[in-house]
Amino acid sequence: MPCISVILRSVNKNVNTFSMKPNYIEPKIYTGGIDISKWSSLTKTQQNDALKKQWFVYFSFRDPKTGKQKRQPYIKGGANRYKDKTKRLQFLKVLQRNLLLLLEAGFDPYKDNSELEAKFLGKPNEPKLGTVPKQVSKAPAKEVIAPLTSPPTRTTCNSMVNDPVHEEKSKPEEKVSVEEAFEIGLRIKKNTLNDNSYPKYKSRINRFQRWLEENKKEIDNIKSINKKTVIQYLNSVLEKTSPRNRNNARTALSSLFTTLVDNELIPENFILRINVEKSIPERNKTYTPKLVEDIDRYLKEHDPILRLFIQFISYNLLRPIEVCRLKVGDLDISDRRIYVRAKNKPVKIKIIPEILLDELPDISKMNKENPLFTPNGLGDLWNVSETEKRNYFTKRFRKVKNHFNLGKDYGLYSFRHTYITRMFRKMERTATPLEVKSRLMLITGHTTLTALEKYLRDIDAALPEDYSQLLKPTKTSNS
């Protein structure tokens, strides 16, 4: 029986006259683990790396024994002979389209497809494998045609073919190694995560891969990783670190496995069924009013740059990493606007309050593309990552903490908590709770009232009035 690649190249438009209940997932094209729509934005090296990979059409069909969708062997059809993206993709798109038409016509990799072959290849129905056709032979009567023994239970139509000219024997379904699958997943994730998140994400995935190499050497296929294996790894993380790190590892792996499911490298993401351990979140304490004044006085004398950095956190209620992202051009002094690039979100526009404008030096002559804060001042060159910038200012603030004997519960983030708490308590004196929260949302940047309320509870911003009167015993009158 001809291989599927031969049939696909002969499918015509008459196929759409057939109809049947779909038992398949529509064919897709694997393009070396990259998003083909972003091809022009890739570097030449990334493009060459993708072209070195095997590209193919893949699809799933319902297994009659299990009733579940099962991945069928990949169909390359000789596409990888083309060394440029355009021709290779055009070739695969033809195979993808024709395969879909063939499936719609009733092709079933688990059944005999002789009638379809006859229709699309223009041949009369041929006898099934394992039968002996009637022949007129000029050979002597003693010569007989031996019947085929052990007929196969399914056709070889869906065998994977690399060269459309030279047909190959049917091959078993390719196994994707753990290393290759993780490489594909990480390459896709690199295009969706920002420069701050991706290194941490990649590190967690690499740690899991090293653990597999050390503890599960028998696993050589991505589909061999099961729920029990991942639970064993997460337990090892929990024993060595904390519930929070364990949960972060689970989140990273679940995200990766979802990507592998989307690319049909694995059938399901079972990590979603692994529980999340309860953990106590770490929180920076708020500073007392006196401590805020003492720190400000100290910084004004010893570190004016760090003082201004903290004022952006305090007065504009920015996170330290958001301050590190600021460029000189993100500040519009004349219009009193600041453009903040938040994590995985569009640019946020916030006002620059007058209390902060009074502290800003003249930045009009600085290069607008330079970072606002650098080790030596404002607007200098400083080509390091956002994470390195944040770590630098965190270490720089450590000298202040040591001077005031502050523990690990205090940090740069504490100033944001402190000033949000200060504003909330001032506003609640003269306005209703709903008015206070509605106004505060515009200042803090929280997108929902629920998120703001949770934040205020977490930092203990809302405190009750003195309730001593409620604790005193009630006086009873003498009868």
C-alpha positions as CSV (number, residue, x, y, z in Angstrom):
1,M,0.0,0.0,0.0
2,P,1.4,3.4,-0.9
3,C,2.8,5.6,1.9
4,I,0.8,8.6,3.1
5,S,3.2,11.1,1.5
6,V,2.4,9.7,-1.9
7,I,-1.4,10.0,-1.4
8,L,-1.0,13.5,0.1
9,R,0.6,14.8,-3.1
10,S,-2.3,13.4,-5.1
11,V,-5.3,14.7,-3.1
12,N,-7.6,16.9,-5.1
13,K,-10.6,19.2,-4.4
14,N,-13.1,16.4,-4.7
15,V,-12.4,15.4,-1.2
16,N,-14.7,18.0,0.3
17,T,-17.7,16.0,-0.9
18,F,-17.0,13.5,1.9
19,S,-18.0,13.9,5.5
20,M,-17.6,12.0,8.7
21,K,-17.4,12.5,12.4
22,P,-13.9,13.9,13.1
23,N,-11.8,11.5,15.1
24,Y,-8.7,13.6,14.6
25,I,-6.9,16.8,15.7
26,E,-6.3,19.0,12.7
27,P,-2.7,18.7,11.3
28,K,-0.1,21.2,12.5
29,I,3.3,22.2,11.3
30,Y,6.4,21.9,13.6
31,T,8.9,24.6,12.7
32,G,11.9,23.9,14.8
33,G,10.4,25.1,18.1
34,I,10.1,28.8,17.1
35,D,7.0,30.9,16.3
36,I,7.1,31.2,12.6
37,S,5.1,34.5,12.7
38,K,8.1,36.1,14.4
39,W,10.7,34.9,11.9
40,S,11.7,38.3,10.8
41,S,12.5,39.4,14.4
42,L,14.8,36.4,15.0
43,T,18.6,36.8,14.7
44,K,20.4,35.1,11.9
45,T,21.8,32.6,14.4
46,Q,18.3,31.8,15.7
47,Q,17.0,31.3,12.1
48,N,19.8,29.0,11.3
49,D,19.3,27.0,14.5
50,A,15.6,26.5,13.6
51,L,16.5,25.4,10.0
52,K,18.9,22.8,11.4
53,K,15.9,21.2,13.2
54,Q,13.6,18.7,11.5
55,W,10.4,20.4,10.4
56,F,7.3,18.2,9.9
57,V,3.5,17.9,9.8
58,Y,2.0,16.1,12.8
59,F,-1.5,15.1,13.8
60,S,-3.4,12.9,16.3
61,F,-6.1,10.3,15.6
62,R,-8.4,8.5,18.0
63,D,-7.1,5.1,18.9
64,P,-10.0,2.6,18.6
65,K,-8.7,0.5,21.5
66,T,-8.4,3.4,24.0
67,G,-10.8,5.9,22.6
68,K,-8.2,8.6,23.1
69,Q,-6.3,10.8,20.7
70,K,-3.0,9.3,19.8
71,R,-0.1,11.1,18.1
72,Q,0.7,9.6,14.7
73,P,4.1,9.4,13.1
74,Y,5.5,12.7,11.9
75,I,5.3,13.4,8.1
76,K,8.3,15.2,6.7
77,G,7.9,14.2,3.0
78,G,11.3,15.5,2.1
79,A,10.6,19.1,3.3
80,N,14.0,19.3,5.1
81,R,15.8,19.1,1.8
82,Y,14.9,22.8,1.5
83,K,17.4,25.0,3.3
84,D,15.4,28.2,3.3
85,K,12.3,28.9,5.4
86,T,10.0,30.0,2.6
87,K,10.3,26.9,0.4
88,R,10.2,24.5,3.4
89,L,7.1,26.1,4.9
90,Q,5.3,26.2,1.5
91,F,6.0,22.5,1.0
92,L,4.7,21.6,4.5
93,K,1.6,23.7,4.1
94,V,0.7,21.7,1.0
95,L,1.1,18.5,2.9
96,Q,-0.8,20.0,5.9
97,R,-3.7,21.0,3.6
98,N,-3.8,17.7,1.7
99,L,-3.7,15.7,4.9
100,L,-6.6,17.6,6.3
101,L,-8.6,16.9,3.1
102,L,-7.6,13.3,3.3
103,L,-8.8,13.0,7.0
104,E,-12.0,14.7,6.1
105,A,-12.5,12.2,3.4
106,G,-12.4,9.4,5.9
107,F,-8.7,8.3,6.1
108,D,-8.2,6.2,9.2
109,P,-4.6,5.0,10.0
110,Y,-6.1,2.1,11.9
111,K,-8.1,0.7,9.0
112,D,-7.7,-0.3,5.4
113,N,-7.7,2.7,3.1
114,S,-7.7,0.9,-0.3
115,E,-10.8,2.8,-1.6
116,L,-9.3,6.1,-0.8
117,E,-6.0,5.2,-2.5
118,A,-7.9,4.1,-5.6
119,K,-9.8,7.4,-5.6
120,F,-6.9,9.8,-5.1
121,L,-4.2,7.8,-7.0
122,G,-6.5,6.9,-9.9
123,K,-5.9,3.2,-9.4
124,P,-8.4,0.3,-9.3
125,N,-9.1,-1.2,-6.0
126,E,-6.2,-3.4,-5.1
127,P,-6.4,-6.5,-2.9
128,K,-5.6,-6.1,0.7
129,L,-2.3,-7.1,2.1
130,G,-2.1,-10.7,3.0
131,T,-4.3,-12.0,0.1
132,V,-3.1,-13.6,-3.1
133,P,-4.3,-11.9,-6.3
134,K,-5.5,-14.1,-9.2
135,Q,-2.7,-14.1,-11.8
136,V,-2.2,-15.6,-15.2
137,S,1.3,-16.9,-15.2
138,K,3.4,-18.3,-18.0
139,A,5.6,-20.0,-15.5
140,P,5.5,-23.8,-15.3
141,A,2.7,-25.3,-13.2
142,K,5.1,-26.3,-10.5
143,E,5.8,-22.6,-9.7
144,V,3.2,-21.2,-7.3
145,I,3.0,-17.9,-5.6
146,A,3.4,-18.2,-1.9
147,P,0.8,-16.4,0.1
148,L,1.9,-13.6,2.4
149,T,2.0,-14.7,6.0
150,S,1.3,-12.7,9.2
151,P,-0.6,-9.9,7.6
152,P,-0.2,-6.6,9.4
153,T,-3.0,-5.4,11.6
154,R,-2.9,-1.8,10.2
155,T,-1.8,-0.1,7.1
156,T,1.6,1.3,6.5
157,C,0.2,4.5,4.9
158,N,1.2,6.7,7.8
159,S,4.8,5.8,7.8
160,M,7.1,8.8,8.1
161,V,8.9,9.7,4.8
162,N,11.8,12.0,4.6
163,D,12.2,12.0,0.9
164,P,9.2,12.2,-1.5
165,V,11.2,10.7,-4.3
166,H,12.9,7.8,-2.6
167,E,10.3,6.0,-0.4
168,E,11.5,4.5,2.8
169,K,10.3,1.6,4.9
170,S,7.8,2.4,7.6
171,K,9.5,3.7,10.8
172,P,8.3,3.7,14.4
173,E,7.1,6.9,15.9
174,E,10.0,9.2,16.8
175,K,10.8,9.6,20.5
176,V,11.5,13.1,21.7
177,S,14.2,13.2,24.3
178,V,13.9,15.2,27.5
179,E,16.7,17.5,26.5
180,E,15.2,18.2,23.1
181,A,11.7,18.8,24.5
182,F,13.0,21.2,27.2
183,E,15.0,23.0,24.6
184,I,11.9,23.5,22.5
185,G,9.9,24.7,25.5
186,L,12.5,27.1,26.7
187,R,13.0,28.6,23.2
188,I,9.2,29.3,23.0
189,K,9.1,30.7,26.5
190,K,12.0,33.0,25.8
191,N,9.7,34.9,23.4
192,T,7.0,35.3,25.9
193,L,8.8,36.1,29.2
194,N,10.6,39.3,29.9
195,D,14.4,39.6,30.5
196,N,13.9,39.6,34.2
197,S,11.6,36.5,34.5
198,Y,13.2,34.3,31.9
199,P,16.6,33.6,33.6
200,K,14.8,32.5,36.8
201,Y,12.4,30.4,34.8
202,K,15.2,28.7,32.8
203,S,17.2,28.1,36.0
204,R,14.3,26.2,37.6
205,I,13.8,24.1,34.5
206,N,17.6,23.3,34.2
207,R,17.7,22.2,37.9
208,F,14.9,19.7,37.2
209,Q,16.7,18.5,34.2
210,R,19.9,18.0,36.2
211,W,18.0,16.1,38.8
212,L,16.5,13.8,36.2
213,E,20.0,13.1,34.9
214,E,21.3,12.2,38.3
215,N,18.3,10.4,39.7
216,K,16.3,9.0,36.8
217,K,18.8,7.9,34.2
218,E,16.4,5.4,32.7
219,I,14.2,8.3,31.5
220,D,15.2,9.0,27.9
221,N,11.8,10.1,26.5
222,I,9.8,13.2,27.5
223,K,6.7,11.0,27.6
224,S,8.4,8.8,30.3
225,I,8.2,11.7,32.8
226,N,5.1,11.1,35.0
227,K,3.3,12.6,37.9
228,K,5.2,10.5,40.4
229,T,8.6,11.6,39.0
230,V,7.7,15.3,39.3
231,I,6.4,14.8,42.9
232,Q,9.6,13.2,43.9
233,Y,11.6,16.1,42.5
234,L,9.3,18.7,44.2
235,N,9.7,16.8,47.5
236,S,13.5,17.1,47.2
237,V,13.2,20.8,46.6
238,L,11.0,21.1,49.7
239,E,13.4,19.2,51.9
240,K,16.4,21.4,50.8
241,T,14.7,24.8,50.7
242,S,11.1,25.9,51.5
243,P,7.5,25.5,50.5
244,R,7.7,28.7,48.6
245,N,10.6,27.5,46.4
246,R,8.8,24.2,46.0
247,N,5.7,26.0,44.7
248,N,7.7,28.2,42.4
249,A,9.4,25.1,40.9
250,R,6.0,23.5,40.4
251,T,4.7,26.7,38.7
252,A,7.7,26.8,36.3
253,L,7.4,23.1,35.4
254,S,3.6,23.3,34.9
255,S,4.1,26.3,32.6
256,L,6.7,24.3,30.6
257,F,4.5,21.2,30.3
258,T,1.6,23.3,29.1
259,T,3.8,24.6,26.3
260,L,4.8,21.0,25.5
261,V,1.1,20.0,25.4
262,D,0.3,22.9,23.1
263,N,3.0,21.7,20.7
264,E,1.8,18.1,21.1
265,L,5.0,16.7,22.4
266,I,3.2,15.3,25.4
267,P,-0.5,14.3,25.8
268,E,-1.4,16.2,29.0
269,N,-0.1,18.4,31.8
270,F,-0.5,16.3,34.9
271,I,1.4,18.8,37.0
272,L,-1.9,20.8,37.2
273,R,-3.1,18.0,39.5
274,I,-0.2,18.3,41.9
275,N,-1.2,20.2,45.0
276,V,0.3,23.6,46.1
277,E,1.9,23.5,49.5
278,K,0.8,26.1,52.1
279,S,3.6,28.6,52.6
280,I,3.9,31.7,54.8
281,P,4.6,34.7,52.5
282,E,7.5,36.9,53.3
283,R,6.6,40.6,53.8
284,N,8.6,43.7,54.3
285,K,7.6,45.6,57.5
286,T,6.5,49.3,57.3
287,Y,8.8,51.9,58.8
288,T,7.8,54.0,61.8
289,P,7.5,57.8,61.1
290,K,10.5,58.5,63.2
291,L,12.6,55.9,61.4
292,V,11.6,57.3,58.0
293,E,12.8,60.8,59.1
294,D,16.1,59.4,60.5
295,I,16.8,57.4,57.3
296,D,16.0,60.4,55.1
297,R,18.3,62.6,57.2
298,Y,21.1,60.1,57.0
299,L,20.8,59.6,53.2
300,K,20.6,63.3,52.5
301,E,24.1,63.6,54.0
302,H,25.7,60.3,52.9
303,D,24.0,59.1,49.7
304,P,21.8,61.6,47.8
305,I,21.4,59.3,44.8
306,L,20.0,56.4,46.9
307,R,17.8,59.0,48.7
308,L,16.2,60.0,45.3
309,F,15.9,56.4,44.3
310,I,13.9,55.8,47.5
311,Q,11.8,58.9,46.9
312,F,10.6,57.4,43.6
313,I,9.5,54.3,45.5
314,S,7.9,56.4,48.3
315,Y,6.2,59.3,46.4
316,N,5.3,57.5,43.1
317,L,4.7,54.2,44.9
318,L,6.9,52.3,42.4
319,R,8.4,48.9,43.0
320,P,12.2,48.9,43.1
321,I,12.5,47.0,39.9
322,E,10.2,49.5,38.2
323,V,12.5,52.3,39.3
324,C,15.5,50.4,37.8
325,R,13.6,50.2,34.5
326,L,13.2,54.0,34.2
327,K,15.1,55.8,31.5
328,V,15.7,59.6,31.4
329,G,13.1,59.9,28.6
330,D,10.4,58.2,30.7
331,L,10.0,61.4,32.7
332,D,8.0,64.2,31.1
333,I,8.8,67.1,33.4
334,S,6.7,69.7,31.6
335,D,3.6,67.6,31.6
336,R,4.4,66.1,35.0
337,R,4.1,62.5,33.7
338,I,6.1,59.4,34.3
339,Y,5.9,56.4,32.0
340,V,6.5,53.1,33.9
341,R,7.2,49.8,32.2
342,A,5.7,47.2,34.4
343,K,6.2,43.4,34.3
344,N,4.4,41.8,31.3
345,K,2.0,44.8,31.0
346,P,1.7,47.8,28.7
347,V,3.4,51.0,29.8
348,K,1.6,52.7,32.8
349,I,1.3,56.5,32.9
350,K,1.4,58.1,36.4
351,I,1.7,61.7,37.5
352,I,4.8,63.0,39.1
353,P,3.6,64.6,42.4
354,E,4.9,68.0,43.2
355,I,6.8,66.7,46.3
356,L,8.9,64.6,43.9
357,L,9.3,67.4,41.3
358,D,10.9,69.6,43.9
359,E,13.6,67.0,44.5
360,L,14.5,66.3,40.9
361,P,17.6,68.0,39.4
362,D,17.6,69.3,35.8
363,I,17.6,66.3,33.5
364,S,16.8,68.1,30.2
365,K,20.3,67.8,28.8
366,M,20.7,64.1,29.6
367,N,20.6,61.4,27.0
368,K,16.9,60.2,27.0
369,E,17.9,56.6,26.3
370,N,20.2,56.3,29.3
371,P,19.0,54.8,32.5
372,L,17.8,57.3,35.0
373,F,19.6,55.8,38.0
374,T,23.2,54.5,37.8
375,P,25.9,53.9,40.4
376,N,27.6,57.3,39.7
377,G,24.6,59.5,39.3
378,L,21.6,60.2,37.0
379,G,21.6,59.5,33.2
380,D,25.0,57.8,32.8
381,L,25.7,54.7,30.8
382,W,25.0,51.4,32.6
383,N,24.6,48.3,30.5
384,V,23.5,45.6,32.9
385,S,20.3,43.7,33.4
386,E,17.3,44.9,35.4
387,T,18.0,42.2,38.0
388,E,21.6,43.3,38.4
389,K,20.5,46.9,38.8
390,R,18.0,46.0,41.5
391,N,20.6,43.8,43.3
392,Y,23.0,46.7,43.2
393,F,20.7,49.2,44.9
394,T,19.6,46.5,47.4
395,K,23.2,46.0,48.4
396,R,23.7,49.7,48.5
397,F,20.8,50.1,50.9
398,R,22.3,47.3,53.1
399,K,24.8,49.9,54.5
400,V,21.9,52.0,55.7
401,K,20.2,49.0,57.3
402,N,23.5,48.1,59.1
403,H,23.8,51.7,60.4
404,F,20.3,51.5,61.9
405,N,20.5,47.8,62.9
406,L,17.5,46.8,60.8
407,G,16.7,43.2,60.2
408,K,15.9,41.2,57.1
409,D,12.2,42.3,57.4
410,Y,13.1,45.8,56.2
411,G,14.0,46.7,52.7
412,L,13.5,49.1,49.8
413,Y,10.0,47.6,49.3
414,S,9.1,48.7,52.8
415,F,9.0,52.3,51.7
416,R,6.2,51.6,49.3
417,H,4.2,49.8,52.1
418,T,4.9,52.7,54.5
419,Y,3.7,55.5,52.2
420,I,0.6,53.7,51.0
421,T,-0.3,53.0,54.7
422,R,0.3,56.7,55.5
423,M,-2.0,57.9,52.7
424,F,-4.7,55.4,53.5
425,R,-4.9,56.4,57.2
426,K,-5.0,60.1,56.4
427,M,-7.7,59.7,53.8
428,E,-9.9,57.5,55.9
429,R,-10.3,60.3,58.5
430,T,-12.4,62.4,56.1
431,A,-13.9,60.0,53.6
432,T,-15.9,56.8,53.4
433,P,-14.0,53.5,52.9
434,L,-15.2,53.2,49.3
435,E,-14.1,56.7,48.5
436,V,-10.7,56.1,50.1
437,K,-10.1,52.9,48.1
438,S,-11.4,54.3,44.9
439,R,-9.0,57.3,45.1
440,L,-6.1,55.1,46.3
441,M,-6.5,52.7,43.4
442,L,-5.6,55.6,41.0
443,I,-2.5,56.3,43.0
444,T,-1.2,52.8,43.7
445,G,-2.0,51.4,40.2
446,H,-4.0,48.4,41.5
447,T,-6.4,47.3,38.7
448,T,-9.2,46.0,40.9
449,L,-10.7,46.9,44.3
450,T,-10.3,43.4,45.5
451,A,-6.5,43.4,44.7
452,L,-6.2,46.7,46.6
453,E,-8.2,45.4,49.6
454,K,-6.0,42.3,49.8
455,Y,-2.8,44.4,49.6
456,L,-4.1,46.7,52.4
457,R,-4.9,43.7,54.6
458,D,-1.4,42.2,53.9
459,I,0.4,45.3,55.0
460,D,-2.0,46.0,58.0
461,A,-2.8,49.4,56.7
462,A,-6.4,49.4,58.0
463,L,-6.4,49.3,61.8
464,P,-9.4,49.7,64.1
465,E,-9.9,52.6,66.5
466,D,-9.3,52.0,70.2
467,Y,-11.9,49.6,71.3
468,S,-11.2,49.7,75.1
469,Q,-14.8,50.8,75.7
470,L,-16.0,47.6,74.3
471,L,-13.9,45.6,76.8
472,K,-15.2,47.3,79.9
473,P,-17.9,45.4,81.8
474,T,-21.5,46.6,81.3
475,K,-22.9,48.3,84.4
476,T,-26.1,46.7,85.7
477,S,-28.7,48.7,87.6
478,N,-29.7,47.6,91.2
479,S,-33.2,46.4,91.4
